[in-house]
């Protein structure tokens, strides 16, 4: 499935904020943050794309994090840490523009 342009932008921001890859401790706050602005299907599409470039353990951890992000809410400090990493990679602080 082809991803919308703005979803590709999100993947680029995640990769810019985490050039060495997202550490497992940041998966849940990352997907909770994404879930606050995206639909469940969009979050799953991003997780699938990120999982394609990871090893089997990372892929499973990403899929588990997507599920847990809706069930186990991360703390505000965890979300702030992830938001700061993404902001360093150019993450927009305003709501996402789906038309770009």
GROMACS elastic network, one bead per residue, 0.5 to 0.9 nm:
[ bonds ]
;  ai    aj funct       b0    kb
    1    45     6  0.86526   500
    3     6     6  0.81096   500
    3     7     6  0.60252   500
    3     8     6  0.64859   500
    3    42     6  0.87400   500
    3    45     6  0.74253   500
    3    46     6  0.84582   500
    4     7     6  0.52694   500
    4     8     6  0.65384   500
    4     9     6  0.88395   500
    4    98     6  0.84553   500
    5     8     6  0.51399   500
    5     9     6  0.63702   500
    5    10     6  0.88708   500
    5    98     6  0.79579   500
    5    99     6  0.80683   500
    5   100     6  0.65450   500
    6    10     6  0.63572   500
    6    11     6  0.87740   500
    6    96     6  0.79798   500
    6    97     6  0.71383   500
    6    98     6  0.55172   500
    6    99     6  0.71183   500
    6   100     6  0.58872   500
    7    10     6  0.50127   500
    7    11     6  0.63565   500
    7    12     6  0.86658   500
    7    42     6  0.74489   500
    7    43     6  0.89396   500
    7    45     6  0.82009   500
    7    46     6  0.69037   500
    7    98     6  0.83038   500
    8    11     6  0.50782   500
    8    12     6  0.62353   500
    8    13     6  0.86784   500
    8    46     6  0.82237   500
    9    12     6  0.50477   500
    9    13     6  0.62203   500
    9    14     6  0.86548   500
    9   100     6  0.86552   500
   10    13     6  0.50110   500
   10    14     6  0.61541   500
   10    15     6  0.85648   500
   10    34     6  0.89429   500
   10    46     6  0.79205   500
   10    91     6  0.78031   500
   10    96     6  0.89490   500
   11    14     6  0.50727   500
   11    15     6  0.61403   500
   11    16     6  0.84865   500
   11    46     6  0.66924   500
   11    49     6  0.79126   500
   11    50     6  0.74626   500
   12    15     6  0.50935   500
   12    16     6  0.59749   500
   12    17     6  0.84957   500
   12    89     6  0.84463   500
   13    17     6  0.59886   500
   13    18     6  0.83588   500
   13    86     6  0.62390   500
   13    87     6  0.82396   500
   13    88     6  0.88724   500
   13    89     6  0.54986   500
   13    90     6  0.61697   500
   13    91     6  0.57280   500
   13    92     6  0.89706   500
   14    17     6  0.51322   500
   14    18     6  0.59793   500
   14    19     6  0.81473   500
   14    21     6  0.85933   500
   14    22     6  0.79734   500
   14    30     6  0.89015   500
   14    85     6  0.84182   500
   14    86     6  0.60791   500
   14    89     6  0.72205   500
   14    91     6  0.80481   500
   15    19     6  0.52172   500
   15    20     6  0.79585   500
   15    21     6  0.68121   500
   15    22     6  0.79657   500
   15    50     6  0.89066   500
   15    86     6  0.86262   500
   15    89     6  0.77806   500
   16    19     6  0.53771   500
   16    85     6  0.87158   500
   16    86     6  0.73803   500
   16    88     6  0.78477   500
   16    90     6  0.75791   500
   16    91     6  0.89686   500
   17    20     6  0.89238   500
   17    21     6  0.87164   500
   17    22     6  0.85474   500
   17    82     6  0.87144   500
   17    84     6  0.85062   500
   17    85     6  0.50331   500
   17    87     6  0.71873   500
   17    88     6  0.59130   500
   17    90     6  0.77027   500
   17    91     6  0.81814   500
   18    21     6  0.50500   500
   18    22     6  0.55010   500
   18    23     6  0.82732   500
   18    85     6  0.71347   500
   18    86     6  0.76815   500
   18    89     6  0.78731   500
   19    22     6  0.79579   500
   20    23     6  0.84837   500
   21    54     6  0.85063   500
   22    25     6  0.82454   500
   22    26     6  0.64828   500
   22    27     6  0.68948   500
   22    30     6  0.88850   500
   23    26     6  0.55497   500
   23    27     6  0.69248   500
   24    27     6  0.53184   500
   24    28     6  0.80773   500
   24    58     6  0.76911   500
   24    61     6  0.70154   500
   24    62     6  0.79160   500
   24    65     6  0.86122   500
   25    28     6  0.70776   500
   25    29     6  0.81332   500
   25    78     6  0.89013   500
   26    29     6  0.55554   500
   26    30     6  0.58362   500
   26    31     6  0.85445   500
   26    78     6  0.74931   500
   26    79     6  0.84612   500
   26    81     6  0.84532   500
   26    82     6  0.66110   500
   27    30     6  0.50986   500
   27    31     6  0.61288   500
   27    32     6  0.84651   500
   27    61     6  0.78493   500
   27    62     6  0.64514   500
   27    64     6  0.89748   500
   27    65     6  0.56513   500
   27    66     6  0.77956   500
   27    69     6  0.82741   500
   28    31     6  0.53259   500
   28    32     6  0.60138   500
   28    33     6  0.84853   500
   28    62     6  0.83721   500
   28    64     6  0.86556   500
   28    66     6  0.67495   500
   28    67     6  0.86696   500
   28    68     6  0.66256   500
   28    70     6  0.87338   500
   28    72     6  0.82060   500
   28    73     6  0.79723   500
   28    74     6  0.66561   500
   28    78     6  0.87994   500
   28    79     6  0.88029   500
   29    33     6  0.59452   500
   29    34     6  0.84812   500
   29    65     6  0.85981   500
   29    69     6  0.68581   500
   29    73     6  0.78120   500
   29    74     6  0.54598   500
   29    75     6  0.78559   500
   29    76     6  0.87976   500
   29    78     6  0.59380   500
   29    79     6  0.50449   500
   29    80     6  0.86363   500
   29    81     6  0.85973   500
   29    82     6  0.66343   500
   29    83     6  0.88231   500
   30    33     6  0.51381   500
   30    34     6  0.61802   500
   30    35     6  0.84539   500
   30    65     6  0.88110   500
   30    69     6  0.83351   500
   30    78     6  0.87399   500
   30    79     6  0.69984   500
   30    82     6  0.61072   500
   30    83     6  0.79059   500
   31    35     6  0.57971   500
   31    36     6  0.85095   500
   31    43     6  0.69772   500
   31    47     6  0.82480   500
   31    62     6  0.88803   500
   31    65     6  0.70349   500
   31    66     6  0.58634   500
   31    68     6  0.89486   500
   31    69     6  0.59790   500
   31    70     6  0.85140   500
   32    36     6  0.62974   500
   32    65     6  0.88700   500
   32    66     6  0.77845   500
   32    68     6  0.87724   500
   32    70     6  0.67442   500
   32    73     6  0.72238   500
   32    74     6  0.72941   500
   32    79     6  0.78151   500
   33    36     6  0.52623   500
   33    37     6  0.71605   500
   33    38     6  0.88850   500
   33    69     6  0.87691   500
   33    79     6  0.66218   500
   33    82     6  0.82016   500
   33    83     6  0.77366   500
   34    37     6  0.55218   500
   34    38     6  0.58833   500
   34    39     6  0.86346   500
   34    42     6  0.88517   500
   34    43     6  0.65135   500
   35    38     6  0.50388   500
   35    39     6  0.64471   500
   35    40     6  0.66083   500
   35    42     6  0.84539   500
   35    43     6  0.62824   500
   35    66     6  0.89024   500
   35    69     6  0.81454   500
   35    70     6  0.80966   500
   36    39     6  0.82149   500
   37    95     6  0.71560   500
   37    96     6  0.72005   500
   38    41     6  0.80513   500
   38    42     6  0.59152   500
   38    43     6  0.63197   500
   38    96     6  0.86708   500
   39    42     6  0.51383   500
   39    43     6  0.63193   500
   39    44     6  0.86339   500
   40    43     6  0.51643   500
   40    44     6  0.61948   500
   40    45     6  0.86565   500
   41    45     6  0.61307   500
   41    46     6  0.86928   500
   42    45     6  0.50049   500
   42    46     6  0.63080   500
   42    47     6  0.86096   500
   43    46     6  0.51588   500
   43    47     6  0.61460   500
   43    48     6  0.85714   500
   43    66     6  0.76800   500
   44    48     6  0.60314   500
   44    49     6  0.85689   500
   44    63     6  0.82449   500
   44    66     6  0.72513   500
   45    48     6  0.50737   500
   45    49     6  0.62378   500
   45    50     6  0.86802   500
   46    49     6  0.50824   500
   46    50     6  0.61605   500
   46    51     6  0.84632   500
   47    50     6  0.51228   500
   47    51     6  0.59502   500
   47    52     6  0.86436   500
   47    59     6  0.85027   500
   47    62     6  0.64005   500
   47    63     6  0.69170   500
   47    66     6  0.74540   500
   48    51     6  0.50310   500
   48    52     6  0.63383   500
   48    59     6  0.81638   500
   48    62     6  0.83282   500
   48    63     6  0.79879   500
   49    52     6  0.52919   500
   49    53     6  0.73410   500
   50    53     6  0.57917   500
   50    54     6  0.68986   500
   50    59     6  0.79727   500
   50    62     6  0.80809   500
   51    54     6  0.51073   500
   51    55     6  0.76339   500
   51    56     6  0.82849   500
   51    58     6  0.68137   500
   51    60     6  0.80855   500
   51    61     6  0.89703   500
   51    62     6  0.66793   500
   51    63     6  0.81047   500
   52    55     6  0.80571   500
   52    59     6  0.73859   500
   53    59     6  0.84456   500
   54    57     6  0.78295   500
   54    58     6  0.54905   500
   54    59     6  0.58999   500
   55    58     6  0.52780   500
   55    59     6  0.61207   500
   55    60     6  0.87380   500
   56    59     6  0.50292   500
   56    60     6  0.62556   500
   56    61     6  0.85845   500
   57    60     6  0.52769   500
   57    61     6  0.61543   500
   57    62     6  0.86296   500
   58    62     6  0.60254   500
   58    63     6  0.85916   500
   59    62     6  0.51773   500
   59    63     6  0.63364   500
   59    64     6  0.86774   500
   60    63     6  0.51821   500
   60    64     6  0.61491   500
   60    65     6  0.85427   500
   61    64     6  0.50770   500
   61    65     6  0.60085   500
   61    66     6  0.86959   500
   62    65     6  0.50238   500
   62    66     6  0.63407   500
   62    67     6  0.88499   500
   63    66     6  0.53168   500
   63    67     6  0.66722   500
   63    68     6  0.88170   500
   64    67     6  0.52311   500
   64    68     6  0.61149   500
   64    69     6  0.85090   500
   65    69     6  0.57172   500
   65    70     6  0.87244   500
   66    69     6  0.52615   500
   66    70     6  0.70840   500
   67    70     6  0.59319   500
   67    71     6  0.67059   500
   67    72     6  0.86249   500
   68    72     6  0.52393   500
   68    73     6  0.77044   500
   69    72     6  0.55159   500
   69    73     6  0.58433   500
   69    74     6  0.71978   500
   70    73     6  0.64556   500
   74    77     6  0.81700   500
   74    78     6  0.61673   500
   74    79     6  0.66844   500
   75    78     6  0.52198   500
   75    79     6  0.64344   500
   75    80     6  0.86180   500
   76    79     6  0.51375   500
   76    80     6  0.60170   500
   76    81     6  0.85790   500
   77    81     6  0.60951   500
   77    82     6  0.86783   500
   78    81     6  0.51357   500
   78    82     6  0.63877   500
   78    83     6  0.85761   500
   79    82     6  0.51860   500
   79    83     6  0.59688   500
   79    84     6  0.85409   500
   80    84     6  0.60717   500
   80    85     6  0.86566   500
   81    84     6  0.52361   500
   81    85     6  0.64448   500
   81    86     6  0.88425   500
   82    85     6  0.50940   500
   82    86     6  0.62476   500
   82    87     6  0.85226   500
   83    86     6  0.51457   500
   83    87     6  0.59897   500
   83    88     6  0.86011   500
   83    91     6  0.80060   500
   83    93     6  0.87890   500
   84    88     6  0.62218   500
   84    89     6  0.87619   500
   84    91     6  0.87786   500
   85    88     6  0.52205   500
   85    89     6  0.66670   500
   85    91     6  0.85618   500
   86    89     6  0.50091   500
   86    90     6  0.64663   500
   86    91     6  0.50848   500
   86    92     6  0.84873   500
   87    92     6  0.67865   500
   87    93     6  0.72867   500
   88    91     6  0.70743   500
   90    93     6  0.88334   500
   91    94     6  0.88634   500
   92    95     6  0.71921   500
   92    96     6  0.69065   500
   93    96     6  0.82242   500
   94    97     6  0.85036   500
   96    99     6  0.89935   500
   97   100     6  0.60783   500
